[in-house]
């Protein structure tokens, strides 16, 4: 009788296009994110609060004399640019979903299974990145898109169609400034741990800690470089540069008011360079971490 070892058999079927491989990984990642009652409850709470924030902002913009902060494209900067509560909720969403995207695979040795198929490190990273980016975009771009559509349909402001679509591009750019660096940085933290708790705590510490340290230094030192320590200020500065400047009227007086001061006294290329560097270095760290697993197969 012939004995055949079936403990490991490399893939011998037809290769699918790369986008099919990445899409399959995204489906697996989304399904895993909703696995477990505790995860479903946490995600439900985050999305519920986010929906409530969108509702409050929409109501404020719909009253007869809306505050200046919810007029024109300021409504999108208010929703996407605030550290609290929007920024904190997005931080929590990234920690809940992203903390275990790679660490879970390392813990159960699923990385070796992935690389035994026709999947490269680039495919693996793209699948994990798009999974986390989809969750973050669902709490940034999609609610802002809903506000944009509602404002266009209900607003009485005399704004051209071209200006409306410029606002839409600004929303996309502002969302990308948050989603891309955060998703890649969280994946880098997750790649160096076998538990979801550690990368989640490190991400929360980095996001809130950078803002807290920056605010303390800004209050006590007052130098421009102090603002560079805050992750949220970098995202806010990029967002401020995305939106076309449109004067708005004060709620109590029929007069136009100027724009709010910038979140940091630096040109927009500075925060773009910082966020881009974080994204690239994080991607390199994940690929380096996965190198030994891919080489072993």
N, C-alpha and C positions, 0 to 999 in steps of 0.2 A: 504494500500500500504506500502510495506517495504522500508525503507530508508537505504541505504548502504553508509557509509563514505568511499570514495575512495581517500581521500587526501594523505594517506600513506598506502602502502601495502608492507610488507617485501617480499623479493624474495623467491619463493616457487618452482623454477624449479630445473633442474639438475646442480650440481656443476661442473664447468670446472676445468681442471688441473691448478695449480698455474701459470705455464708459459703462459697459454692462457689468464689468467686475467691480468698478467703483460704486455703481448704483446698488449692486447686491450688498456691498458692505454698509452702505448708508441705510438700507432697509433693516439690516441686522442691528445696526446701532440705534436706530429709532425704536425698534421693538424692545431692545434691552433697556432703553431709558425708561420705558413704562412698565418694566417688570418689577413686581413686588408692590404690596399695598402701600407701604410707607412712601415709595417713590411717587406713586400716583397721587397720594394725598399732598405731598410737597409741591409737585408740579401743578396740581389743581389750585392750591393756595396762591402760588406765584402768579399764575395766569388770571386768577380771580381778582387779585389786587391790581394787576396791570390793567385789566379791563375796567375796573372802577376808576383808575386814574384817567384813562381815556375818556370815560363818561363825564367826569368832573371837568376836565379841560374843555370838552365839547360844550357842556352846559354854560361854562363861563364865557365861551366865545359866542354863544347864541343869544345872550341877554341884550337888552336894548342898548345899554352903554357898557360894552365889555372893557375890562382892564386892558391897558396897552400891551401887557405881556402876552395876551392871547389874540392880538390883532395881526392880520397879515401872516407873514411867514414866521413871526415871533412865536406863534403857537407851537411850531415844530421844534424850535430851539428850546422852548420851555419843557416840552415832553421828553426830548432826547438828551438835553444837555444838563439836566439837574442831577446832582449827586444823590439827593434824597427827594422822593423815594425811588424814582426810576432807576438810578444808577445802582442803588443797593439791591433792588430786585433783580436786575440783570446780573449783578455779581453773584447773587444766590443761585440763579438759574445756571450760570456757568459752573459753579461749584457742584451743584446737584448732578448735572448731566455729564460735564466734562471730567470730573474727578476720577471717574471709574472707566472711562472709555478705553484707555490703554492698560491701566493698572489691572483691570479685571482680566484682560487677555493674558497678561504676564502671570497673574496669580494662578490661572487654570491652564497655563501652557498652551493657550489657543493661538499664540503668535506662530508657533511651529506648524500648526495646522494650516494657517493662512498661507505661509510661505512654501508649504508642500504643494500648493496649487500654483496656477499661473498668475501669481500676485507678487508684485515687486514692493520694495519699500515705498516707492512713490505712490503706487496704487493704495497701499495701506494707509499712508499719511493722508492722501486725498480723501479717502472714504471717511476717516475719522474727523478730518477737518470739516468736510461738508456736513457731517452729522451734527456736530456742535454748532457750526455756523447757521444751520437751519433753525435750531432752537433759539439761538440768540437773535436771528433775524425775525423770528415769529414774535419776539417781544420788543423789537425796535422798528424795523421797516414796515411790517404789516399793520401795527396800530397807527403809525404815522401816516401810512397810505390811506387808512380809513378816515383819519382826520382830514387829510388832503381832499379826498373825494367828497366828504361831508361839507367842508368849507366851500368847495367849488359849487356844490348844488344849492347851498343855503345862503351863502354870503351875498350881501348886497353891494359889496365893494366893486368899483369899476376897475377890474384887473383883466388884462388881455390873456388870451389862451396861451400865448408864448410864455408869458410870465408865470402862469400856472405850472407849465411843464418845466420851467427852470426851477421852480420850487420842488417839483418831484425829483429832479436830478440832485438837488441839494439834499433832500431827505435820503436819497440813496447813498450819496457820498458821506453824509454824517453817520448813517448806520454802519457803513463799511469801515469807517474809522474806529468804531467800537468793536465790531464783530471780528474782523480779521486778526488784529493783534491779540485780543483776548482769547480767541479760540486757539490760536497757535501756542500762546504762552501756557494756557491750561493743559494742552496736550503735552507740552514739554515737561511740566510738573508731573503729569500722570505717567509719563514714560519712565520716570525714575523711582517709581514706587509700585509695590504690589498690593496696596490697599487704597481704597478710594478716599479715606479720611484724610490722609496726609496731604495729597495735592489740593484737596478742597480747602483745608485750613491754610495752606501756604498761599493759595490764590486770594482768599479773603483777607489775609494779613497783608499781602502785597498791595491790594487795591485800596483797602481802608487805611492801612498804615501809611502809604505814600501820601494820601490826601491829608491825613491828620498831621504828619510831620511837616508837610508843606504849609498848611494853614498856620501852624505854630510859628514857623520861621518867618512867614510873611508878616504876621502880627508883631513879632519881636525884632526881626532884622530888617525887614522891609525891602530887601534887595530883589532885583528882578529874577535872579537865578533861583530863588526859593520856589517860584511857581513851577520850575522844571521838574521838581521832585514828585509832583502829583500826576498820577495816571489820568484821572478824570479831567484835569485842566488841559492836558494835551488833546483829549477828545473834544472838549468844549471849544478849544481854539481852532481846531480843524473845522468843526461845525460852524463856527462864526464866519469862517472864510467861505463856506459853501453857499450861504444864502445871499441873494442880492439885497442890498440895503434899500429898504422902503420905509419912509417915515410913517409913523402911526399917530393917531390922535389920542390925547388924554381922555380918560373916561368922564371926568367932571368938567373939562373945559374943551371947547372946540378949537384947540390949537394943536399943532404938530409938535411932537417931542423928538429929541435926538435919540441916537442909539446908545445902548448901555456900554460901559467900559469893557475893554477886552479882558479875557480871563488871564492873559499873560502878555507882556510887552515885548513880544518877539514876532518876527514874520512867520507866516504859516509854514514855511519849509522846515522850520526848526522842529515843531511837533511832528510833522510828517516824517522827518528823518529819524526821530526818536522811535516813533511807533513802527516805522518800516524796519529799523534795526532790530527791534524786539521781535518782530514777526520772522525775519530771516534767521536770526540766531536761534530762535526757538525751533524752527523747522530743521535747521542743521543739527540741533541737539537730539531731536526725535529720530532723525535718520541715522545718526551716529549710534544712538542707543539700540536701534533695531538691526544694526549691521551684523552683530554676532549671531542673531537669530536667523537672519536670511542666509548667512554664510554656512550655517550648520546644516541647512537643508540641501 
